[in-house]
């Protein structure tokens, strides 16, 4: 009997080491447009959080998804998928295959998915929530996209999304997203045209949200965290964006950022982020020796070349799997995020002798609850009147192509956001959303805005996904200044609506 047990243990260990050896380091990223996948990930973390996974930096790679969902039955049996999240793993499995995770050599996936995205907006000039830069600015538009991947070895991968775009004025074919990735055991080195969404909130972090179109960036990111013993699991991210925006006064600025996160326990994640919105046609050029000065903010507010648009963010996510004891809920997440756009510090030239102080506070408090099939979300957001403004980047502010890079609500505002999303069955998932926002709250005139969305996702078989929605927007005063960072409210009110249709076919 003992001999049999030893043989079984040896076989298990051999399988695990072989699987790890055969596993890819460079795996495709799951696009942010696959919103249902990220909903499944958030549910899974709320119900049975993993110390090895983060849902606060997106997109995630396939190997990060496998840590949470384990599509391999053998790996689920070995490492244990919580019984309450096994059904989530089955649903998430369609977004990637075991070949993505465990292959080594050359492999091509010419088509992962084809999607159609169509929108109609009643007033193309209205200010509304962005969706990767494509929900406002045109009365209607249509986009067809197809995506695929290429693996050249276990260390090198490439993703692409080709898009054909048509609105009332033009038709254009472009690489909507593209990504080259070189990866090792822990880190991935990325060059891309894509989006990042940073932070625990529904719209992303106060520093980088989901407003802007895909942009060019280079990044080093931790995909498999470092084990720091009793301190927990550590990750770091370093990135730089090159924005293509010739319509602004200070053309083509850049954004450099660094982020550290630590999970001392599976139910707790802490993170800090630091960014600098710098450069552009009206600013000097920068070399490698300048980047430390940009990040450290030693010369912030000094008026020299390193006086750029700086942000510091800090956040905490607390996962609550104990809620399954209620009998109704299966888990949840409470999160807090703070952002500061200025600081007073003794190491800064103009603050010599001053005590350390963070200025221009903006923050988000959020609560996510799930039954496993029904999700409830509440967020309260307050954004300072100085956030997203800087003297070197006036009048457009912290934006790309008129879309705020951070939170869609904009500066000098506060508001609440609600969402209820439920799965009536495997095919029909209706949802309702509502937001109530006050803009220009510290200005002479305010605008109060209400948004209500009603929609449903439909899943037809394993391969077809559809999302149909309508959104009603009411603003009690009209903003005559169409720039997102300045307000000029009149007594006129406005009521507008937006309707949308997304259809996606996922190849097996």
N, C-alpha and C positions, 0 to 999 in steps of 0.2 A: 504493500500500500504506500509506504513512504517513498519507495522507488518511483512509483507511478506519479505521485505528487511532484517529486523533483523533476521528472521528465516534463510534466505539464508546465511547471514554473519556468523551466528552461525554454520550452517552446514558446511560451508567452513572451518572455524577455527577448528571445530571438526575433519574434514577430514585431515587437514594438521597435527594437533597434533597426530592423530592416525597413520598417515603414518610415521611420524618421530619416534613415539614410536615403531612401528613395524619394522622400518628399521634396517638392520644389521649394526653393527659397523665393524666387521671383514669380509671383502669381498675379493674375489680373485683379484690378480693383472693381468693386461692384458699384456702378454709377449711382450718384445721388438721385437720379431720376427714378430709380427703383425704390420708390418710397415705401412700398409694402414690405420689402426686405428689411428696411431700417425700423419699421414699426415692429416687425417680428423680433428684431434684435433688442429693441427697447423693452418689449414685453418679457423676453427671456431673461434679461438682466434684472428686471424688477421682481421676477418670480424666483429665479435661482441665479444670483449674480456670480460671475466668474472673475477671479482675481487676475486672470491673464488677458481679459478683454476690456476695451474701453468703447463706450458708445458716445464719447464726447469729442471725437475727432473723426471726421468723415471726409472722403470715402474710406472704407476699410478694404483690405485685400482679401482674396479668397482664403489665404492661410489664416488670417485673423478670424474670418467667419467660421472656419473649421474648428478653431479653438472653442467657439461658443456652441456651434450646432452639430459638429461631428456627423457628416453624412455617411461615413463608413460605419456599418453595423458593428464590425469588430472593435473599432475604436470606441464606440458608444458602450459596448459591453465591458471593455477594459477600464475606461476612465469614468464611466457612469454619467449618463445624461439624466438629469432630474426627471422623475416620472411626470411631473407637471409641465415640463417643457418639451417632452418628446414629440408632441404633435406640432410644436413650432418648428422643430428641426426638420420634420417631414415637409412642411410648407416651404421652408427656406432652401431646401435642397435643390429646387428647380433652378435657382439662380447660378449654380455652378455644379460641376461634376467631380467625381473622384480623380478623373484624368487631370483636372486643373491642379489638384493638390499633390498627387503622388507620382506624376510623370517626371522624367529626367531629361530626355532628349528633345529633338525637334518635334513640334506638334503645331498644327494650325487649326484654328476654329474660325472659318471664314465668316460665318454669320452666327452671332449669339442671339440677336433680337432685331426686329424691325418695328418701328413705332411711328404713329401719326399723331401729331399734336395740332389742334385747331382751336382758335379763340376768336370771339367777337366782343368788342368793347363799345359801349354806347357813346362814349366821349373819349376820343384818343388823347385828349389833353388832361384827363383827370389823373390825380395822384392816388396811386393805389399800391397794394402789396405787389412786389415783383416776384417772378418765378423764373430765376436764372436769366433775368433781363428781357423777358418776352411777354409780359402781361399788359404792359401799357406802351403808348407811343404809336400804335397803329390801331385803326378801327377793327381790322381783322388780319389774321395771318394764319398760315398753315406751314407746318414743317414735317417732312418725312425724314427719318433717320434710320440708319442701319449700322450695326456695330459688330466687331469681331476681334479676335486676339491671335497672337503669334508667340509661340515659345521656341527659343533657339537653343536653350539648355535649361538646367535647373536653376541657373543664375540670372538669366536674361529673358525678359518678356516685353511685348509691345501690345498695346490696345489702340483701337481706333473707333471713332464714330463719324460717319460721313452723313452730312445733313443737306437737304435741299429745302430752301426757305422761300416762301412767297407771301408778300403782303400787297397792299393796294398800289405800291409804287415800283416794286422790283422783284425779280426772281434771282436767287443766288445759290450756288452750290459751294460748300466749304467743308473743311475738316472741322466738325463741331467740337470734337474732343480727340486728343491724341496723347499717347503716353509711352515713354520708354523707361524701363525699370531694370536696374542692376541690384541684386539683393544677396545678402549673406544670411548668417544664422539669425541675427537680431534686426539689422537695419536694412532699409531699402534706399537706393539713390535714384531719384526720379527727375526726369525732364518732361514737362507736360503742357498741354492746353486743356484746362479742366477747372472745376470749382473745388474749393475747400469749404467745409462748414465746421466751425470750431466752437465748442461749448455745449452745454446741456440743454439749452432752450430749444423751443420748437422752430424758431427761425434761425438758429445758429447763435453764435456768440455776438456780443456787442461789438467786437472788433471785426469779425468776418462772418457774414450771414449768407443767405441764399438768394440775394437780390441780383447779383451781377452775372453777366454772361461768362462762359468759360474764358479764362485768361492764361497767358503764358507764365509758367513759374518753374523753378528748380527747387528741389527739396531733399533733405535727408530726414527720414522718419524711422522711428522704432516701431516695428510690426510685432515682434515677439519681445515682451518686456524683459528687462534685466532684473534678476532676483537680488535684492539688497538685504536679504536676511530679515531680521525683525522689523526693518523699516518698510518692507513691502516690495512691490513691483514698480520699477521705474521706467519711464519712457521720456525721450526728448525728440523735438522736432525743430528743424531749422529750414527756413524757406525764404525765397525772394521772388516777388512778382514783377513782371515787366508789363505795364498796362499800355495798350494801344488806344489812345484817346487824343485825337488831334483837334477836337471841337472845344477844348477848354483853353483858358488863357495860359496856364502853365502846362504845356503839352507833355504827354507820355511820362507821368511820374512812376515811381516804383514803390514797393512795399516790402520791407525786410521784417522778418519775425522770428522769434524763438519761443519755444514752449516747453515746459517741464511738467510732468504729471507723476503722481505717486499714489499707489494703492496699498496702504498699510493693512487693509483687510478687504475681503471680497465685496463688502457692503459699503465701503467708503473710498471715494476718489477725490484727491486734491490736485489742483493745477494752477500754474501761473503762466501768463503769456505777456510778451513784450513785443511791440511792433513800432516801426517808424515808417511813416508815409513821407517819402523823400524824393529829391531829384526833380526832373522835368526840365522843360526848355528854359524856364526862368531861374533855375538853380544851377550851381556849379556841378561839374562832373565829379564822381567819387571813385576812389580806388579801394583796394582791400584794407588799407591802413585806416580808412575812415569808418569802417563798419562798427568797430567797437565804440567809437564816439557816438554813433547814431543810436546804438542800443543802450549804452550806459546813461545817456541824457546828461552827460557832464556839462555840455554847453547849451542845454535847453534854455530858451528865452534870452539867449545872449545876443542874438541878432547875427551871429556868424553862420558859416555854411552848415554847421551841425544843428542849427536851430530848426528842427523839422517837426512834423505833426506826430507827436509821440503818444502812445497808449500803453497803459499797464492794466492787465486784467487778472483777477483771481476768482476762483470758483471752487465750489464744493458740491459733490453729489452724494447723497445718502440713500442707498437702496434699502427697501423695506420688505424682504421676503416673509417676515413674521406676520404680515397682514393676512396670509392664508389661514391663520387661526380664526379669522372673523367668520369664516364659512361662506362669505360672499365674495370678497376680494381675494386675489391670489398673490398680489405684490404691488409695489409702488416705488416711486423715487421722488425724493424732495431735493431740490437744487437751488443754489444761490450763486449768483455771479455778480461781481463788481467790476467796474471799469473806471479808470481815472485818466484824464487827458493832460494833467499837469502835476507837478510836484515841487515842493520847496525842500531843498536839501543842502547841508553844509558843504558838500563837495562841488556844488555848482558855483560858478564864478560870481553870479549876481546875488547868491543867497549865502555868502560867506558869514558864518556865525549864526545862521538861522537853524532852528530845530527842524527835523524831518516832518513833512506834512504832505499828504496826498490831497489833490484838489480836483474839482470838476467831477464829482462822483455821479455815476450812473449805475443802475443795478436792476437785476431781474430776480424775482422770487417765483419759483415754480413748483407745482405738484402734479405728478403723473400717477394715476391709479389704474389697475387693470384686473379684470376677472379672468383673463386669458383670452376672452373673445370680445369683451367690451372695454374700451379705454376711455378714461376721463382725464382731461388736462385743464389746469388753471395756471395762468401766468399773470403776474403784475410787473410792469416795467416802468421805470422812471429814468429819463435821459436828460442830462444837464443841458442848459442853454448854450454852453460852450463846446460841448462834445460835437465832433465832426466839423468844427470850424478851425481855421488857422490862417494867419495873415499871409503866409507864403502861398496859400492855395485858394485864395478868394478869386472869383465868387463861387466857384463850383464846390469847394470844400472836399471832404473825404468821400470822393465818388469816382465812378468810372462810367462814362457815357450817360451821365445824369442819374445813375443808380447808386444809392448809398452802399458802401462796401459793408458797413455794419448792419445794425438793426433797421428793418424796413420802416419803423415808426418815425425815425428822424429825430433831430435835436429838439430840445426844449419841449418835451412832451411826456405824457404819462398815460398809461392805459392798461386795460385788462383784456385777456384773451381766454376764451373757453372753447373746448372741443369735446364732443362725444362721438365716438366711432364704435360701431358694433357690427358683429357678424351674425346676420339672421340665419344664415346657413353657409355652406362652403362656397356658394356662388354669389350671393348678394351681401354687400357690406355698406349700408348707408351711414352717413355722417352729417353732423351739423357743426358749424363753427360760428363764433360771434366775437367781435372785438369792439371796444368802446374806448376812444382815444381823445385826449385833449391836446391840441397842438398850439404852440405859442403861449403856453401857460404863464410865462413871465413877461410877455409882451403886452402892449397896450390893448391889443385885440386878440381874442382867442377864436379857435375853431374847434367845434366838437364833431367828431366823426363816428359813425356807426357802420359796421360791416357785418352782414349776415350771409353765410354760405350754406347751401344745401346740396348734397351730392350723394353719389353712390359709386362704389367700385364693384365691378362684375367680373367674375372669374369663370371663363367658359372652358371647361376641361383643364388640362394642365398647362396649355400653351398660350391661351388668349387672356389678356387682361384689358379691362376697359374702365375708364373713370369719366363720369359725366357730372357736371356741377354747374350751379348758377350762383352768382354773388351779387348782392345788392349793397350799394354804398350810398350813405346819406351824409352830407356835410352841411352843417347849419350856416356856414358862411363860405363864400367862394374865395379862393386864394388867387389873386390876380398876378402874383409872382410865381411863375412856373418853375423857378429854380427850387430845388428840394431843401435848401438851407436857409432861405429867407422867406418871411411871411408878409403878405399884404392883403389882409382880409377885408372883405366888404360885407354889407348886410345881406347880400343875395345868398341863398342856399342852393345846393345842387343835389340831384338824385341821379345816380347812374347804375349801370349793371354790367356784368361781365358773365359770359357763358363759355364753357369750355368742354372739349371732348378729347380724351387721350385713348388711343387703341395701341396695344402692344402684342406682338407675337414673339414668344420665346422659344428658340430652337432647343431640342433635347440633345 
